[in-house]
Amino acid sequence: MKTKILLYLRLGGSALVLATVLCLVVSGIGWLAGWRTAIQFSDALSNVGSIVVVLGLLSLASGLRMRGGARVPNRRTDGDINRSAGAGMWTAEAIRGYNPLILLAMTGIVLIGVSLLIGN
């Protein structure tokens, strides 16, 4: 339980760091492009946030295809593995597959939230 909490806290921290870096990049591009209104920055952050969320969804789709689909996360034979160990391996692999989606979705949501705060 503690390890899952730490994993999600680490993902949340990584999402905030990535969102901060993307905000700085968008702000730098806006400054160089001569943007002067908050609406311009807000629109750009909203667009970047949307793109990041779509990239997360694409990473999930490609990950499922590489693993063989949602129902078959890997192609290992069960052999000596009992059912509980097999279920644990399946769960761990599924969580690992969702990590990029969670990270990018959280980052996109933070960017869209910042754009809403700036735009109003």
C-alpha positions as CSV (number, residue, x, y, z in Angstrom):
1,M,0.0,0.0,0.0
2,K,2.8,2.4,0.9
3,T,4.6,1.7,-2.3
4,K,1.5,2.5,-4.4
5,I,1.0,5.8,-2.6
6,L,4.6,6.7,-3.1
7,L,4.3,5.7,-6.8
8,Y,1.4,8.0,-7.3
9,L,3.0,10.8,-5.3
10,R,6.1,10.5,-7.5
11,L,3.9,10.6,-10.6
12,G,2.1,13.7,-9.3
13,G,5.4,15.4,-8.6
14,S,6.7,14.5,-12.0
15,A,3.6,15.8,-13.6
16,L,4.0,19.1,-11.7
17,V,7.6,19.4,-12.8
18,L,6.8,18.6,-16.4
19,A,3.9,21.1,-16.4
20,T,6.2,23.8,-15.0
21,V,8.8,23.1,-17.7
22,L,6.1,23.2,-20.4
23,C,4.7,26.5,-18.9
24,L,8.2,28.0,-19.1
25,V,8.7,26.8,-22.6
26,V,5.4,28.2,-23.7
27,S,6.1,31.5,-21.9
28,G,9.5,31.7,-23.6
29,I,8.1,31.1,-27.0
30,G,5.3,33.7,-26.3
31,W,7.8,36.2,-25.1
32,L,10.0,35.7,-28.2
33,A,6.9,35.9,-30.4
34,G,5.8,39.2,-28.8
35,W,2.6,38.0,-27.1
36,R,1.3,40.8,-24.8
37,T,-2.1,39.6,-23.6
38,A,-3.0,36.9,-21.1
39,I,-5.5,35.4,-23.6
40,Q,-2.6,34.5,-26.0
41,F,-0.7,32.7,-23.2
42,S,-3.9,31.1,-22.0
43,D,-4.8,29.7,-25.4
44,A,-1.3,28.4,-25.9
45,L,-1.3,26.6,-22.5
46,S,-4.7,25.1,-23.3
47,N,-3.5,23.8,-26.6
48,V,-0.3,22.4,-25.2
49,G,-2.3,20.8,-22.4
50,S,-4.7,19.2,-24.9
51,I,-1.8,17.9,-26.9
52,V,-0.2,16.4,-23.9
53,V,-3.4,14.5,-22.9
54,V,-3.8,13.2,-26.4
55,L,-0.2,12.0,-26.3
56,G,-1.0,10.1,-23.1
57,L,-4.0,8.4,-24.7
58,L,-1.8,7.5,-27.7
59,S,0.8,6.0,-25.4
60,L,-1.9,3.9,-23.8
61,A,-3.2,2.7,-27.1
62,S,0.2,1.8,-28.4
63,G,1.1,0.1,-25.1
64,L,-2.0,-2.1,-25.3
65,R,-1.2,-3.1,-28.8
66,M,2.4,-4.0,-28.0
67,R,1.3,-6.2,-25.1
68,G,-1.4,-8.0,-27.1
69,G,-4.5,-6.1,-25.9
70,A,-6.2,-5.3,-22.7
71,R,-7.1,-8.9,-21.9
72,V,-3.7,-10.4,-22.6
73,P,-1.0,-8.1,-21.1
74,N,1.8,-10.5,-21.9
75,R,2.4,-13.7,-23.7
76,R,4.2,-15.7,-21.0
77,T,3.1,-19.2,-20.3
78,D,1.9,-19.8,-16.7
79,G,4.1,-22.9,-16.2
80,D,5.0,-23.0,-12.5
81,I,3.3,-19.7,-11.6
82,N,0.2,-20.1,-9.4
83,R,-2.9,-18.0,-10.0
84,S,-2.2,-15.3,-7.3
85,A,1.4,-14.8,-8.6
86,G,0.1,-14.6,-12.2
87,A,-2.6,-12.1,-11.2
88,G,0.0,-10.0,-9.4
89,M,2.3,-10.0,-12.4
90,W,-0.6,-9.0,-14.6
91,T,-1.6,-6.2,-12.3
92,A,2.0,-4.9,-12.1
93,E,2.3,-4.9,-15.8
94,A,-1.1,-3.1,-16.3
95,I,-0.1,-0.4,-13.8
96,R,3.2,0.0,-15.6
97,G,1.4,0.5,-18.8
98,Y,-0.9,3.2,-17.4
99,N,2.0,5.2,-15.9
100,P,2.6,7.3,-19.0
101,L,-1.1,8.0,-19.4
102,I,-1.4,9.1,-15.8
103,L,1.6,11.3,-16.0
104,L,0.6,13.0,-19.2
105,A,-3.0,13.3,-18.3
106,M,-2.1,14.9,-15.0
107,T,0.3,17.3,-16.7
108,G,-2.3,18.2,-19.3
109,I,-4.9,18.9,-16.7
110,V,-2.5,21.1,-14.8
111,L,-1.7,23.0,-17.9
112,I,-5.4,23.5,-18.8
113,G,-6.1,24.6,-15.2
114,V,-3.3,27.2,-15.4
115,S,-4.7,28.4,-18.7
116,L,-8.2,28.8,-17.2
117,L,-6.7,30.7,-14.3
118,I,-4.7,33.0,-16.6
119,G,-7.6,33.5,-19.1
120,N,-10.1,34.7,-16.5
